[in-house]
């Protein structure tokens, strides 16, 4: 394990420990010996994309992180955390992509509005590569990327409208049951209601009080 040129010994060690259901011991050995490449290999073999992504994040490898996290099966909150990291790193098209996956539609719309057609074309090809598809030639395909951009923007806006309508419907039902003005105002203050939703709920309360 401590010889970086002898990968056969490392692989045999992993196979032996795996056979005894002790593959985690291999990871501890790799860390003990400072063998980052074996630690990374372990995560690939074990399918631990989340840990593999964290390792590549430490190295500042934005491109590899995109592919790792895009293929991982994570929760919305985990995707949002990844999107926040990409945004902090000024990787705007990747940040947008993961806000979309996190279903943070309003934030995604804001970012998409500030992504150039060229950047959107690059993102489209990153997505295609992640799926094992052939990338589209950027040169001479500006109209195609523009159409894809508009289609994606409309999809996002549709999701945002659906979420807004569903939120209002859920809150309105509860308001008729037991919500008071203070509860509605609190929800509005924390961004859980839009201006229109807030006004409609307040009017409903006033009508019930008559």
N, C-alpha and C positions, 0 to 999 in steps of 0.2 A: 504493500500500500504506500510506503513512504518513498518509493522510487518512481518519479514522474514519468520515466521512460518505459516502465514495465506495466502496461495496461492489462496484459493478460492476467497477472496476479490479482489485480483489482477486480476484474470481471469474475475470476474464479471465486474470490472472496464473497462477492455479491451473490453468486449462484449458490454457494454453500449456505450462506446466511438466509437466503430466500427459501431454500428447501426446509429450513428449520423455523420458518415464520419469524425470522429475526432480521428482516431486511432493514429495519430502522437502525440496527447496530452499524450497518455499512455507512449510513449517513453520518452517524456520530464519529466513526473512524475517519471519514473524509474530512470532516470539520476539524478533527484533532490534528490531522496531518496538513491542514491548510490546502487541501486539494479542491479548489473551487470548481474545476472542470468536472471532477467526479461527483461533487454535490449537484451540479447542474444536470449531469447525466442521470443521476438517481431520480431527480424530479421528472425528467422526461420519461424514463422507464416506468415509474410509478404513476404517471399521469397526473402529477400534482402541479397543474398549471398555475395555480395561485402562488405557490412558493417559488416556482420557476420565474414567474413574472417579477416577484419581489426581488429576486437575485439580480435580474437584468436591470431593474430600476436602479439598484445601487450602482450599477456600472454606467448608468445614463444611456442605455441602449434603447432609444425611443422606437426605432423601427421594429426590433425584435419583440419589444413589449406589446406593440400593436397586434402582431400576429398571435402571440401567446394568449393575450386576454380576449381577443376576438374569437378564439377557438375554445375558450374556457366556458364552463357553465356556472355563472355567478349570479348572485342576487342583485336586485336593482340597487340596493344601497352599496354593494361592492363595486358595481359598475360606476356609480356616481363618484365613489372615492377615487377610482382610476381616472375618471374624467377630470376631477379636480386636480389630480397630479399632472396630467397632460396640460391642463390650462396653466398651471403654475410654471410649467416648463416652456410655455409659449408655443406648444404644439397644438395649434388651434383646430386644425382639421381632425386630428385624433381626438381631441377633447370633445369636439362636436359629435363625432361618431359614438363615443361612449356615453355622452349625455342622452343621445337618442336611445341607445340600448338600455339606459337606466330609466327610460320613460320620463325624463326631465324635459318635456316638450317645449315649455316656454323658454328655458335656457338654451335649448338646442336651436330654436328659431332665431334667437338673438345672435348666436354664433354663426349660423348659416348665412345670415344676412351680411356678415362681415368676412365671409370666405370668398375669395376670388374664383372665377370660373376655372382658372388653371389649377388652383388648389383643390377644387371640387373634383376636377378630372383626375388629379393624383389620388385623391381619396377613393374615387370609384375604382381605380386600378388596384389600390391596396386591398379593397374589399374583394375584388375578383381574384387576386392572388391568394388571399386567405382561404377562398373557397376552392382553390385549385383550378381556377378558370384563366384563360388567356387574357392578358391586359389589352385594353384598347389603345391604339396609337393616338397620342395626344395631338400630334400635328395633323391638321386637316379635319379634326373631329369636333371643332368648337361648337357647332350647332347641335350635335348629338349630346354633348355634355351640358349645354344650356337647357335642352329639353329635359334631361334627367334632373337637373337642378330644380327647374320649375315644378316638375312632378313631385320631387321630394319635399319641396317647400309646401305644396298644397296638401300633401299627406300629413305633414307635421301640423299644419293649421287645422286640418280636420280632426286629428287626435286631440289637439288643445281644445277645440270646440266641444267635442264629445265629453272630455273630462270636465269641462266647465259646466255643461248641462247636467251631467250625472251628479256632480258635487252639489249643485243647486237643488236637484230633485231630492237627494238624500237629506240635505239639511232642512229643506222645506217640510218634508214629512215629519222630521223630528221636531221642528219648530211648532208645528200644529199640535204636537203632543205635549212637550214639556219645556221647550226653549223659551227663555225670557230675553229681554232686551240686552241685559248684561252679557249673556252667553253669546248672542249674535255679535255684539260689539267686540267681544274678546276674539272671536273667530276672525272677524274682519281685520282687527289690529295685527293678527299673526299671519295675515295673507291667505287664510283659508277660504275667503269669500271675495269675489270681485265687487266693484262698486255697484253694479246693477243688481247682483244677488243680495247685497246688503240692503239696498233701498227697497227691494221687493219684500224681503223678510220683515223689515221694519214696518212697511205698509200693512202686511198681513197681521202683525201684532196689534197695530192700531185699530184695524177693522174688527179683530176679535174682542178688543176692549170696549167697543161701542155697544 
